[in-house]
């Protein structure tokens, strides 16, 4: 399915349409031939599929009363699609979105929507390379006036030979997702190489905050 603005004589599109894949690459709109993967699923893909299957089964077992509550909760959570259009998700979409974020962090499924507002507060990403100890210290800075988030997620891209090489989305790999800690030691970097990190906080019911991005040279 393709998402379009001004269909037929479209000014913007996202997705597959008549054998053509519309997407964005390095900040620019591109169109290329649609393709179907031929390789078997990777371990990461199988894990993601298992998480999705668990979450969707949980929705199927829920009572109608709970589904109604999720539908009412979804009305308070407008989303923005890939073309920047604001829309209201369904209760099912909201349930899957939040619980899949929790599943990545190893948390249990929440069958009831939250009854209060909780912000996954964070203010900056602090990176410090410790070559002698063999790790980069990754710290999500939380403002002093706010409580710490429940969970966090770190991604890393690299190595790159210079700081002028900005990472693109497919190059990031999840390094850690789980209960919030004050700092995370990420091992495995190569001496004198540059790395990009992304980090975000996730609250107790699965809603993530903004990504914070930073770069560090491992020296």
DRENPA-3360 file (N, C-alpha, C; in nm, 2 decimals, always signed):
BEGIN
1 = XXXXXXXX = +0.08/-0.12/+0.00/+0.00/+0.00/+0.00/+0.09/+0.12/+0.00 ~ +0.05/+0.22/-0.08/+0.13/+0.35/-0.09/+0.05/+0.46/-0.02 ~ +0.11/+0.54/+0.05/+0.05/+0.66/+0.11/+0.08/+0.78/+0.02 ~ -0.02/+0.85/-0.03/+0.01/+0.96/-0.13/-0.06/+1.09/-0.09 ~ +0.00/+1.20/-0.14/-0.06/+1.33/-0.14/-0.09/+1.37/-0.28 ~ -0.21/+1.42/-0.31/-0.24/+1.46/-0.45/-0.23/+1.33/-0.54 ~ -0.31/+1.23/-0.52/-0.30/+1.11/-0.60/-0.31/+1.13/-0.75 ~ -0.26/+1.04/-0.82/-0.25/+1.04/-0.97/-0.14/+1.14/-1.01;
9 = XXXXXXXX = -0.15/+1.27/-0.99/-0.04/+1.36/-1.02/+0.02/+1.39/-0.88 ~ +0.08/+1.29/-0.82/+0.12/+1.30/-0.68/+0.24/+1.38/-0.66 ~ +0.24/+1.46/-0.56/+0.36/+1.54/-0.52/+0.44/+1.47/-0.42 ~ +0.38/+1.37/-0.35/+0.46/+1.29/-0.25/+0.39/+1.16/-0.24 ~ +0.48/+1.05/-0.21/+0.42/+0.92/-0.20/+0.52/+0.84/-0.11 ~ +0.46/+0.73/-0.04/+0.54/+0.65/+0.04/+0.48/+0.51/+0.03 ~ +0.57/+0.41/-0.01/+0.52/+0.27/-0.02/+0.53/+0.22/-0.16 ~ +0.47/+0.10/-0.18/+0.48/+0.04/-0.32/+0.35/+0.07/-0.39;
17 = XXXXXXXX = +0.37/+0.10/-0.52/+0.25/+0.13/-0.61/+0.29/+0.08/-0.75 ~ +0.21/-0.02/-0.80/+0.23/-0.07/-0.94/+0.38/-0.11/-0.96 ~ +0.44/-0.18/-0.87/+0.58/-0.22/-0.90/+0.69/-0.12/-0.87 ~ +0.65/+0.00/-0.82/+0.74/+0.10/-0.79/+0.74/+0.13/-0.64 ~ +0.86/+0.14/-0.58/+0.86/+0.17/-0.44/+0.90/+0.32/-0.42 ~ +0.81/+0.39/-0.35/+0.84/+0.53/-0.32/+0.89/+0.54/-0.18 ~ +1.00/+0.61/-0.15/+1.06/+0.62/-0.02/+1.15/+0.74/-0.01 ~ +1.21/+0.75/+0.10/+1.31/+0.86/+0.12/+1.45/+0.80/+0.15;
25 = XXXXXXXX = +1.55/+0.86/+0.09/+1.69/+0.81/+0.11/+1.78/+0.93/+0.13 ~ +1.85/+0.93/+0.25/+1.93/+1.04/+0.28/+1.86/+1.18/+0.27 ~ +1.74/+1.18/+0.31/+1.66/+1.30/+0.32/+1.60/+1.34/+0.19 ~ +1.61/+1.26/+0.08/+1.55/+1.30/-0.05/+1.45/+1.19/-0.09 ~ +1.34/+1.24/-0.16/+1.24/+1.14/-0.21/+1.29/+1.07/-0.33 ~ +1.28/+0.94/-0.33/+1.33/+0.85/-0.44/+1.22/+0.75/-0.48 ~ +1.23/+0.71/-0.60/+1.14/+0.60/-0.65/+1.23/+0.49/-0.72 ~ +1.20/+0.37/-0.69/+1.28/+0.26/-0.74/+1.19/+0.14/-0.76;
33 = XXXXXXXX = +1.24/+0.04/-0.83/+1.16/-0.08/-0.85/+1.13/-0.15/-0.72 ~ +1.01/-0.19/-0.69/+0.98/-0.27/-0.57/+1.04/-0.41/-0.58 ~ +1.09/-0.46/-0.47/+1.15/-0.59/-0.47/+1.10/-0.67/-0.35 ~ +1.11/-0.80/-0.36/+1.07/-0.89/-0.26/+1.20/-0.97/-0.21 ~ +1.22/-0.97/-0.08/+1.34/-1.03/-0.03/+1.34/-1.18/-0.06 ~ +1.45/-1.24/-0.09/+1.47/-1.38/-0.12/+1.54/-1.46/-0.01 ~ +1.60/-1.39/+0.09/+1.67/-1.45/+0.19/+1.58/-1.49/+0.30 ~ +1.62/-1.60/+0.38/+1.53/-1.64/+0.49/+1.54/-1.53/+0.60;
41 = XXXXXXXX = +1.45/-1.54/+0.69/+1.45/-1.44/+0.80/+1.57/-1.45/+0.89 ~ +1.62/-1.33/+0.93/+1.73/-1.33/+1.02/+1.68/-1.36/+1.16 ~ +1.78/-1.38/+1.25/+1.74/-1.41/+1.39/+1.66/-1.29/+1.45 ~ +1.70/-1.17/+1.41/+1.63/-1.05/+1.46/+1.49/-1.04/+1.41 ~ +1.47/-1.07/+1.28/+1.34/-1.07/+1.22/+1.25/-1.17/+1.29 ~ +1.30/-1.29/+1.31/+1.22/-1.40/+1.38/+1.18/-1.35/+1.52 ~ +1.27/-1.29/+1.59/+1.24/-1.24/+1.72/+1.13/-1.13/+1.72 ~ +1.14/-1.04/+1.62/+1.04/-0.94/+1.60/+0.90/-1.00/+1.57;
49 = XXXXXXXX = +0.90/-1.10/+1.48/+0.78/-1.16/+1.44/+0.72/-1.23/+1.56 ~ +0.80/-1.29/+1.65/+0.75/-1.36/+1.77/+0.68/-1.26/+1.86 ~ +0.75/-1.14/+1.88/+0.69/-1.04/+1.96/+0.56/-0.99/+1.91 ~ +0.55/-0.97/+1.78/+0.42/-0.92/+1.72/+0.31/-1.03/+1.74 ~ +0.35/-1.16/+1.72/+0.25/-1.26/+1.74/+0.20/-1.27/+1.88 ~ +0.29/-1.25/+1.98/+0.24/-1.25/+2.12/+0.15/-1.14/+2.15 ~ +0.18/-1.02/+2.10/+0.10/-0.90/+2.13/-0.04/-0.91/+2.06 ~ -0.04/-0.96/+1.94/-0.17/-0.97/+1.87/-0.26/-1.08/+1.93;
57 = XXXXXXXX = -0.20/-1.18/+1.98/-0.28/-1.29/+2.05/-0.34/-1.23/+2.17 ~ -0.26/-1.15/+2.24/-0.31/-1.09/+2.37/-0.43/-1.00/+2.34 ~ -0.43/-0.93/+2.22/-0.55/-0.85/+2.19/-0.67/-0.94/+2.16 ~ -0.64/-1.05/+2.09/-0.75/-1.14/+2.06/-0.82/-1.20/+2.18 ~ -0.75/-1.21/+2.29/-0.80/-1.27/+2.41/-0.87/-1.17/+2.50 ~ -0.86/-1.04/+2.47/-0.91/-0.94/+2.55/-1.06/-0.93/+2.54 ~ -1.12/-0.87/+2.65/-1.27/-0.85/+2.65/-1.30/-0.73/+2.56 ~ -1.43/-0.72/+2.52/-1.47/-0.60/+2.44/-1.46/-0.47/+2.52;
65 = XXXXXXXX = -1.49/-0.48/+2.65/-1.48/-0.37/+2.74/-1.34/-0.31/+2.74 ~ -1.24/-0.39/+2.74/-1.10/-0.34/+2.74/-1.07/-0.28/+2.60 ~ -1.12/-0.34/+2.50/-1.09/-0.29/+2.37/-1.15/-0.15/+2.35 ~ -1.27/-0.13/+2.41/-1.33/+0.00/+2.41/-1.24/+0.10/+2.48 ~ -1.19/+0.06/+2.59/-1.10/+0.16/+2.67/-0.98/+0.19/+2.59 ~ -0.92/+0.10/+2.51/-0.81/+0.13/+2.43/-0.85/+0.22/+2.31 ~ -0.96/+0.20/+2.26/-1.01/+0.29/+2.16/-1.03/+0.44/+2.21 ~ -1.08/+0.45/+2.33/-1.09/+0.58/+2.39/-0.95/+0.64/+2.42;
73 = XXXXXXXX = -0.86/+0.56/+2.46/-0.72/+0.61/+2.49/-0.65/+0.65/+2.36 ~ -0.68/+0.58/+2.25/-0.62/+0.61/+2.12/-0.66/+0.75/+2.07 ~ -0.78/+0.80/+2.11/-0.83/+0.93/+2.07/-0.74/+1.04/+2.12 ~ -0.67/+1.01/+2.23/-0.58/+1.11/+2.29/-0.44/+1.10/+2.24 ~ -0.41/+1.01/+2.15/-0.27/+0.99/+2.10/-0.26/+1.01/+1.95 ~ -0.29/+1.13/+1.89/-0.27/+1.15/+1.75/-0.13/+1.12/+1.70 ~ -0.12/+1.06/+1.59/+0.01/+1.02/+1.53/+0.03/+1.10/+1.40 ~ +0.16/+1.10/+1.35/+0.19/+1.16/+1.23/+0.25/+1.05/+1.13;
81 = XXXXXXXX = +0.19/+1.04/+1.01/+0.24/+0.94/+0.92/+0.37/+0.98/+0.85 ~ +0.41/+0.90/+0.75/+0.54/+0.93/+0.69/+0.54/+1.05/+0.60 ~ +0.42/+1.10/+0.57/+0.41/+1.22/+0.49/+0.38/+1.34/+0.57 ~ +0.38/+1.33/+0.70/+0.35/+1.44/+0.79/+0.21/+1.47/+0.82 ~ +0.12/+1.38/+0.78/-0.03/+1.40/+0.80/-0.07/+1.34/+0.94 ~ -0.14/+1.42/+1.02/-0.18/+1.38/+1.15/-0.31/+1.29/+1.14 ~ -0.31/+1.18/+1.21/-0.42/+1.09/+1.21/-0.44/+1.03/+1.35 ~ -0.56/+0.98/+1.37/-0.60/+0.92/+1.50/-0.58/+0.77/+1.48;
89 = XXXXXXXX = -0.50/+0.70/+1.56/-0.49/+0.55/+1.55/-0.61/+0.48/+1.61 ~ -0.62/+0.36/+1.57/-0.73/+0.28/+1.64/-0.68/+0.22/+1.77 ~ -0.77/+0.17/+1.85/-0.73/+0.11/+1.98/-0.63/+0.00/+1.96 ~ -0.65/-0.08/+1.85/-0.57/-0.19/+1.82/-0.42/-0.15/+1.79 ~ -0.42/-0.04/+1.71/-0.29/+0.01/+1.67/-0.21/+0.06/+1.79 ~ -0.28/+0.13/+1.88/-0.22/+0.19/+1.99/-0.17/+0.08/+2.09 ~ -0.25/-0.02/+2.11/-0.22/-0.14/+2.19/-0.09/-0.20/+2.14 ~ -0.09/-0.23/+2.01/+0.03/-0.30/+1.95/+0.16/-0.21/+1.96;
97 = XXXXXXXX = +0.14/-0.08/+1.93/+0.25/+0.01/+1.93/+0.32/+0.02/+2.07 ~ +0.24/+0.04/+2.17/+0.30/+0.05/+2.30/+0.35/-0.08/+2.36 ~ +0.28/-0.19/+2.33/+0.33/-0.32/+2.39/+0.45/-0.37/+2.31 ~ +0.46/-0.34/+2.19/+0.58/-0.38/+2.11/+0.70/-0.31/+2.17 ~ +0.69/-0.18/+2.20/+0.80/-0.11/+2.27/+0.84/-0.17/+2.40 ~ +0.74/-0.21/+2.48/+0.76/-0.28/+2.60/+0.83/-0.42/+2.58 ~ +0.79/-0.49/+2.48/+0.84/-0.62/+2.45/+0.99/-0.61/+2.42 ~ +1.03/-0.51/+2.34/+1.17/-0.49/+2.31/+1.25/-0.48/+2.44;
105 = XXXXXXXX = +1.19/-0.41/+2.54/+1.26/-0.39/+2.67/+1.25/-0.51/+2.76 ~ +1.18/-0.61/+2.72/+1.17/-0.73/+2.81/+1.06/-0.72/+2.91 ~ +0.97/-0.62/+2.89/+0.86/-0.60/+2.99/+0.73/-0.68/+2.95 ~ +0.65/-0.70/+3.05/+0.52/-0.77/+3.03/+0.42/-0.69/+2.95 ~ +0.33/-0.75/+2.89/+0.22/-0.69/+2.81/+0.13/-0.62/+2.91 ~ +0.09/-0.50/+2.87/-0.01/-0.42/+2.95/-0.15/-0.44/+2.88 ~ -0.24/-0.50/+2.95/-0.37/-0.52/+2.89/-0.46/-0.40/+2.91 ~ -0.44/-0.31/+3.00/-0.52/-0.20/+3.02/-0.44/-0.07/+2.98;
113 = XXXXXXXX = -0.51/+0.02/+2.91/-0.44/+0.15/+2.88/-0.41/+0.23/+3.00 ~ -0.31/+0.31/+3.00/-0.27/+0.39/+3.12/-0.38/+0.49/+3.15 ~ -0.40/+0.52/+3.28/-0.50/+0.61/+3.32/-0.45/+0.74/+3.36 ~ -0.32/+0.77/+3.33/-0.26/+0.89/+3.37/-0.15/+0.93/+3.26 ~ -0.11/+1.05/+3.27/-0.01/+1.09/+3.17/+0.13/+1.08/+3.23 ~ +0.22/+1.02/+3.16/+0.36/+1.00/+3.20/+0.45/+1.03/+3.09 ~ +0.54/+1.13/+3.11/+0.63/+1.18/+3.01/+0.77/+1.10/+3.03 ~ +0.82/+1.05/+2.92/+0.95/+0.98/+2.92/+1.06/+1.09/+2.92;
121 = XXXXXXXX = +1.08/+1.17/+3.02/+1.16/+1.28/+3.02/+1.31/+1.25/+3.01 ~ +1.37/+1.32/+2.92/+1.52/+1.32/+2.90/+1.56/+1.45/+2.84 ~ +1.69/+1.48/+2.86/+1.73/+1.61/+2.81/+1.85/+1.61/+2.72 ~ +1.93/+1.51/+2.72/+2.05/+1.50/+2.63/+2.11/+1.37/+2.63 ~ +2.20/+1.34/+2.54/+2.28/+1.22/+2.53/+2.42/+1.25/+2.55 ~ +2.48/+1.19/+2.65/+2.62/+1.21/+2.69/+2.71/+1.09/+2.66 ~ +2.81/+1.11/+2.58/+2.90/+1.00/+2.53/+3.04/+1.02/+2.58 ~ +3.10/+0.92/+2.64/+3.24/+0.93/+2.68/+3.31/+0.80/+2.65;
129 = XXXXXXXX = +3.42/+0.81/+2.57/+3.50/+0.69/+2.53/+3.60/+0.66/+2.64 ~ +3.61/+0.54/+2.68/+3.71/+0.49/+2.77/+3.79/+0.38/+2.71 ~ +3.89/+0.42/+2.63/+3.97/+0.32/+2.55/+4.04/+0.22/+2.64 ~ +4.10/+0.26/+2.75/+4.17/+0.17/+2.84/+4.07/+0.06/+2.89 ~ +3.95/+0.10/+2.93/+3.85/+0.00/+2.98/+3.78/-0.07/+2.87 ~ +3.79/-0.02/+2.75/+3.73/-0.09/+2.63/+3.58/-0.07/+2.61 ~ +3.53/+0.05/+2.65/+3.39/+0.07/+2.63/+3.37/+0.22/+2.61 ~ +3.25/+0.26/+2.55/+3.20/+0.39/+2.55/+3.09/+0.40/+2.65;
137 = XXXXXXXX = +3.10/+0.50/+2.74/+2.99/+0.52/+2.84/+2.88/+0.60/+2.77 ~ +2.76/+0.54/+2.77/+2.64/+0.61/+2.70/+2.55/+0.64/+2.82 ~ +2.52/+0.77/+2.83/+2.43/+0.82/+2.94/+2.32/+0.91/+2.89 ~ +2.20/+0.87/+2.92/+2.09/+0.95/+2.89/+2.06/+1.05/+3.01 ~ +2.08/+1.18/+2.98/+2.07/+1.28/+3.09/+1.93/+1.31/+3.11 ~ +1.89/+1.30/+3.24/+1.75/+1.33/+3.28/+1.75/+1.46/+3.36 ~ +1.66/+1.56/+3.33/+1.65/+1.68/+3.40/+1.63/+1.66/+3.55 ~ +1.68/+1.74/+3.63/+1.67/+1.72/+3.78/+1.53/+1.73/+3.83;
145 = XXXXXXXX = +1.45/+1.80/+3.76/+1.31/+1.82/+3.81/+1.21/+1.71/+3.76 ~ +1.26/+1.61/+3.69/+1.18/+1.51/+3.64/+1.22/+1.37/+3.69 ~ +1.13/+1.28/+3.69/+1.17/+1.14/+3.73/+1.23/+1.06/+3.62 ~ +1.31/+0.96/+3.65/+1.38/+0.88/+3.55/+1.27/+0.80/+3.47 ~ +1.30/+0.77/+3.35/+1.21/+0.69/+3.27/+1.21/+0.54/+3.32 ~ +1.12/+0.47/+3.27/+1.11/+0.33/+3.32/+1.21/+0.24/+3.23 ~ +1.22/+0.27/+3.10/+1.31/+0.19/+3.01/+1.39/+0.28/+2.92 ~ +1.48/+0.22/+2.85/+1.56/+0.30/+2.76/+1.60/+0.21/+2.64;
153 = XXXXXXXX = +1.64/+0.27/+2.53/+1.68/+0.20/+2.42/+1.80/+0.27/+2.35 ~ +1.91/+0.20/+2.33/+2.03/+0.25/+2.27/+2.05/+0.19/+2.13 ~ +2.10/+0.26/+2.03/+2.14/+0.21/+1.90/+2.27/+0.27/+1.87 ~ +2.35/+0.19/+1.80/+2.49/+0.23/+1.76/+2.51/+0.21/+1.61 ~ +2.58/+0.29/+1.54/+2.62/+0.28/+1.40/+2.77/+0.30/+1.39 ~ +2.83/+0.23/+1.30/+2.98/+0.25/+1.28/+3.04/+0.11/+1.27 ~ +3.18/+0.11/+1.26/+3.27/+0.22/+1.27/+3.28/+0.30/+1.14 ~ +3.31/+0.43/+1.16/+3.34/+0.52/+1.04/+3.48/+0.58/+1.06;
161 = XXXXXXXX = +3.54/+0.61/+0.95/+3.68/+0.66/+0.95/+3.69/+0.81/+0.98 ~ +3.58/+0.88/+0.97/+3.58/+1.02/+1.01/+3.45/+1.07/+1.06 ~ +3.45/+1.18/+1.13/+3.33/+1.24/+1.19/+3.24/+1.30/+1.08 ~ +3.28/+1.31/+0.96/+3.20/+1.36/+0.85/+3.10/+1.26/+0.80 ~ +3.11/+1.14/+0.84/+3.02/+1.03/+0.79/+2.90/+1.02/+0.88 ~ +2.79/+1.07/+0.84/+2.66/+1.06/+0.92/+2.59/+0.93/+0.90 ~ +2.55/+0.86/+1.00/+2.49/+0.73/+0.99/+2.35/+0.75/+0.93 ~ +2.30/+0.65/+0.85/+2.16/+0.65/+0.81/+2.09/+0.54/+0.88;
169 = XXXXXXXX = +1.96/+0.54/+0.87/+1.88/+0.45/+0.96/+1.92/+0.30/+0.95 ~ +1.94/+0.24/+0.83/+1.97/+0.10/+0.83/+2.10/+0.06/+0.90 ~ +2.19/+0.16/+0.92/+2.32/+0.13/+0.98/+2.31/+0.12/+1.13 ~ +2.20/+0.16/+1.19/+2.19/+0.15/+1.34/+2.15/+0.01/+1.38 ~ +2.20/-0.04/+1.48/+2.16/-0.17/+1.54/+2.14/-0.15/+1.69 ~ +2.04/-0.22/+1.74/+2.00/-0.21/+1.88/+2.12/-0.27/+1.96 ~ +2.17/-0.20/+2.05/+2.27/-0.25/+2.14/+2.22/-0.28/+2.28 ~ +2.12/-0.21/+2.32/+2.06/-0.23/+2.46/+1.92/-0.18/+2.46;
177 = XXXXXXXX = +1.83/-0.25/+2.52/+1.69/-0.21/+2.55/+1.65/-0.28/+2.67 ~ +1.61/-0.20/+2.77/+1.57/-0.27/+2.90/+1.54/-0.16/+3.01 ~ +1.54/-0.21/+3.13/+1.52/-0.12/+3.24/+1.62/-0.01/+3.24 ~ +1.57/+0.11/+3.28/+1.65/+0.23/+3.28/+1.77/+0.21/+3.38 ~ +1.89/+0.25/+3.34/+2.01/+0.26/+3.42/+2.07/+0.39/+3.40 ~ +2.15/+0.44/+3.50/+2.20/+0.57/+3.49/+2.30/+0.58/+3.38 ~ +2.37/+0.48/+3.34/+2.46/+0.48/+3.23/+2.48/+0.34/+3.18 ~ +2.52/+0.33/+3.05/+2.54/+0.20/+2.99/+2.68/+0.19/+2.93;
185 = XXXXXXXX = +2.75/+0.08/+2.95/+2.88/+0.07/+2.90/+2.87/-0.02/+2.77 ~ +2.90/+0.04/+2.66/+2.89/-0.03/+2.53/+3.03/-0.07/+2.48 ~ +3.05/-0.20/+2.48/+3.18/-0.26/+2.44/+3.19/-0.29/+2.29 ~ +3.31/-0.30/+2.24/+3.33/-0.35/+2.11/+3.37/-0.25/+2.00 ~ +3.40/-0.13/+2.04/+3.44/-0.03/+1.95/+3.59/-0.05/+1.91 ~ +3.63/+0.01/+1.79/+3.76/+0.00/+1.74/+3.84/+0.13/+1.77 ~ +3.96/+0.12/+1.81/+4.04/+0.24/+1.84/+4.05/+0.33/+1.72 ~ +4.03/+0.46/+1.75/+4.04/+0.57/+1.65/+3.92/+0.58/+1.55;
193 = XXXXXXXX = +3.83/+0.49/+1.56/+3.71/+0.50/+1.48/+3.60/+0.58/+1.54 ~ +3.51/+0.63/+1.45/+3.40/+0.72/+1.49/+3.27/+0.64/+1.50 ~ +3.18/+0.67/+1.59/+3.06/+0.60/+1.61/+2.94/+0.69/+1.64 ~ +2.83/+0.66/+1.58/+2.71/+0.74/+1.61/+2.62/+0.66/+1.71 ~ +2.56/+0.72/+1.80/+2.47/+0.66/+1.90/+2.34/+0.73/+1.89 ~ +2.23/+0.66/+1.91/+2.10/+0.72/+1.93/+2.04/+0.66/+2.06 ~ +1.97/+0.74/+2.13/+1.91/+0.69/+2.26/+1.78/+0.76/+2.28 ~ +1.69/+0.68/+2.34/+1.56/+0.74/+2.38/+1.51/+0.67/+2.51;
201 = XXXXXXXX = +1.43/+0.75/+2.58/+1.36/+0.70/+2.70/+1.22/+0.64/+2.67 ~ +1.18/+0.54/+2.74/+1.05/+0.48/+2.72/+0.98/+0.48/+2.86 ~ +0.86/+0.52/+2.86/+0.79/+0.52/+2.99/+0.73/+0.39/+3.03 ~ +0.67/+0.38/+3.14/+0.62/+0.25/+3.20/+0.51/+0.18/+3.11 ~ +0.44/+0.26/+3.03/+0.34/+0.19/+2.95/+0.38/+0.19/+2.80 ~ +0.51/+0.21/+2.77/+0.56/+0.18/+2.63/+0.57/+0.30/+2.54 ~ +0.54/+0.42/+2.59/+0.55/+0.54/+2.50/+0.69/+0.59/+2.50 ~ +0.75/+0.60/+2.38/+0.89/+0.65/+2.38/+0.90/+0.80/+2.37;
209 = XXXXXXXX = +1.01/+0.86/+2.41/+1.04/+1.00/+2.40/+1.11/+1.02/+2.27 ~ +1.16/+1.14/+2.25/+1.24/+1.17/+2.13/+1.38/+1.10/+2.13 ~ +1.43/+1.07/+2.01/+1.56/+1.02/+2.00/+1.66/+1.13/+2.02 ~ +1.77/+1.10/+2.09/+1.88/+1.19/+2.11/+2.00/+1.12/+2.04 ~ +2.07/+1.20/+1.96/+2.18/+1.15/+1.88/+2.31/+1.22/+1.91 ~ +2.42/+1.14/+1.90/+2.55/+1.19/+1.93/+2.66/+1.11/+1.86 ~ +2.78/+1.17/+1.85/+2.89/+1.10/+1.78/+3.01/+1.11/+1.88 ~ +3.09/+1.00/+1.87/+3.21/+1.00/+1.96/+3.32/+0.92/+1.88;
217 = XXX = +3.44/+0.96/+1.90/+3.56/+0.89/+1.85/+3.61/+0.81/+1.97 ~ +3.64/+0.68/+1.94/+3.69/+0.59/+2.04/+3.84/+0.61/+2.06 ~ +3.88/+0.70/+2.15/+4.02/+0.72/+2.18/+4.03/+0.73/+2.33;
% end
